[in-house]
């Protein structure tokens, strides 16, 4: 999944006919065969039209954050995820960049033993003061009434540096996906081709911005 972390999203924005509506084009590499796309906001899905240059979404609402999901011809899925902070409090302007020590301290918190025997950080976004982590939790060991089954969760966790020590913000984790699979084969089929793309999450379109262009490239 890490290979998608270097993706650079390129988005072309244009005003739609309705004034408040905007259109979004997610341009994709020529070798990325997209079968379908959907932009989701406030539990409302807008289907995109797949073309030679990528996927075009029409009549999106301005100033509304969208998560884009691309389904590929080979069955793979690129899922946008919003890694913005959980509330509107602005980030500190003098916080400094996230360091390797910060990443290590946050990983130690994520890897604290729990019901889940596997925990991984799929993506991190933030600075030396606060961080949002996309975390995957897996229980693939047998458990009560769960022989051969796998429990899988993907969540957003929020961390804050409190006087030099990182802490997870209590009761603010956000569940992105949670499923219970009957077998390893079922789990692999659902999760194996899923890749998370923060670049395609929380896309907020401005009705005044007619020319922003970003390009989606796969840096393998």
N, C-alpha and C positions, 0 to 999 in steps of 0.2 A: 504493500500500500504506500510505502514511503516514496516510490518513484513518481507518484502524482504530486508530491509536495512541491516540485519545482515548476508546476504549471503556471503559466502567465495568462490570465484571462483577458480576452479582448472583446469589448462589448460596444456595439454601435447603437447609439440612441437616436431616435427621431420622434418628433411630435406626431401623434395620431390625429385622425380627422376630427375627433370629438373635443379637442382642446385640452381636457384633463387627462385623456388617455395618451399613452406613449407606446412605442413599439421597441422591441429589444431583439437584436440579432447577436446570437452567440456564434462566432466564427470558429471553425474547427479545422485541424490539419487534414490534408487531403487523404491521408492513410487511415483516418479515424472514421469508420463507417457507422454513422448514426442512423438508427431506425426510427426513433421518435424522441420527442422532448416535451417536458411539461414544466411550467413555472407555477409555483405554489405560494400563496400568501393568504393568511387568515382563513385557512381551510378551503380556499377556492383555487381550483386548478385551471390554468389556461394552456391549452394544447398548442404546441408550436408546429410550424410547417417546415419540413426538412427540405433543404435545397443543396445546391452544389457547394455553397460557401459555409453552410452550417444550418442553424435552426432560427427561424424568425417567429417571435411572439408578438401578436398584435393586441391592441386595446388593453394594455396593462395600466394600472392606476399609478399615477405619479405619487412620489413620496411614500410609497409602500414597499417594504422590504420583501423581495422574492427569493426563494430558493429554487434553483433550476436542477432538474434531473434529466440526464441523457441516457437513453437505453440504446445500446449498440447492437449491430447486426449479429454479433457472435453471442449475444445474451448478456454481455457485461453491462454494468450500470455505473455511471459516474454521478454521484449524488452531491449536490451542493449543500453546505452546512454553514450556518451563521455563527461565527465565533466572536461576535461583539459582546460587550459586557452586559450583565443581566438588567441593569437599570440605566437611566439617562445621565448618571453622574459622569462628568468629563474626566478623562485621564489626566494625570499630572503631567505638566509640560516638561518638568525637569526630572522625571523618574529615571531616565537612563535606559539603555538597552538591556534586554534579557541576557543573562550570562550563562555560561556552562554550569556554574555552581547553582544558579537558580533552577535550571532544568533538572539537575541531579536531585536537589531538595524536593522538587515537586514530584519527580519519579518515585522517590522514597515514600511519599505519602500515598501515591496511587498503588504502590505495590505492597502496602500493609495487608497481611493475611486476612481473608474474609471468607464468606461462603463461596465466592468465586475463586477457583484455583488458578486462573489466568487473568491478568490485567495488563493492558497495554495502552500507551498514549499514542493515538493516531495522528494528532496534530496539536500544536501549541500556538497561541497568539497572545501577545501582550508585551509588557515591559518589566522593568526592575521593581515595579510597585504592584502590578496586578496582572493576572494571566487567566486565559480561558483555555481549557484542555478538552479535547475530544477523546473520550476514554472508552475502550472496549473491555467488557467484562464477560468472561466465559466460565461456565461450570460444565466441564466435560467428564468429571468423575461421577460415579454412581452416587446417588443420594436417596433419601427416603422416598419411596414410591417413584423413583426416577431412574431405574436401571436402563442403561444404554441411551438415555436421553441427554440432550444438551440444552442448557439455558444460556441465552445470548442477549446482552444488553449493550447499547451504545448510548452514552450520556455526555452531556456537557457539564464539566466541573469548573468551579470558579475558585481562584486562589488569590490571596492577598498577602503581601509582605508586611507583617506586623512587627515593627521595630527590629528588623534584621532576621526574623524567622518566618518562613512560609506557613500559612494555614489555609485549609479548605474552608470556604464560606459555607456555614451550616445552612441546611434546608434551602439551598438555591440550585441544586443540581437539576438539570433538565433532561428528561428521557427523550431520546431521539428515536430509538428502535428497541423493542424487546420482544423476543420470540422464544418459544420452547420447541425444540426439534426432537422428533422421535428417534432419529438415528444420525450417525456421522455423515452418511451419504446425503441426507436431507439438509444438514447443516452446510456441508461443503457446496452443495448446489446453490444455496441461497446467499452465502457469504463469500464464497471463493472468488467470484467475479465482481464483487462490489468494491468500488474505490470512492473515497470521500474527497471532495474538492472544496475547500473553504473559499476558493476564488469564485465559486458559483453560488455562494450563500449570502443572504442578506443584501441582495442587489437592490439598491434604492434608486429609482429613476427620477430625474428632475425634469419637469416640463419646460424649464428654461435652457436645458443643455441639449443643443442640437448636434454636437459634433464629437462627443467623446467616443474614442475607438480603442478597444483593447482586444488582443488576439489570444485565442486559446491554443497553446502549443504543448505537445508531449515531449518533454526532455528525458528520454530514456537513457 
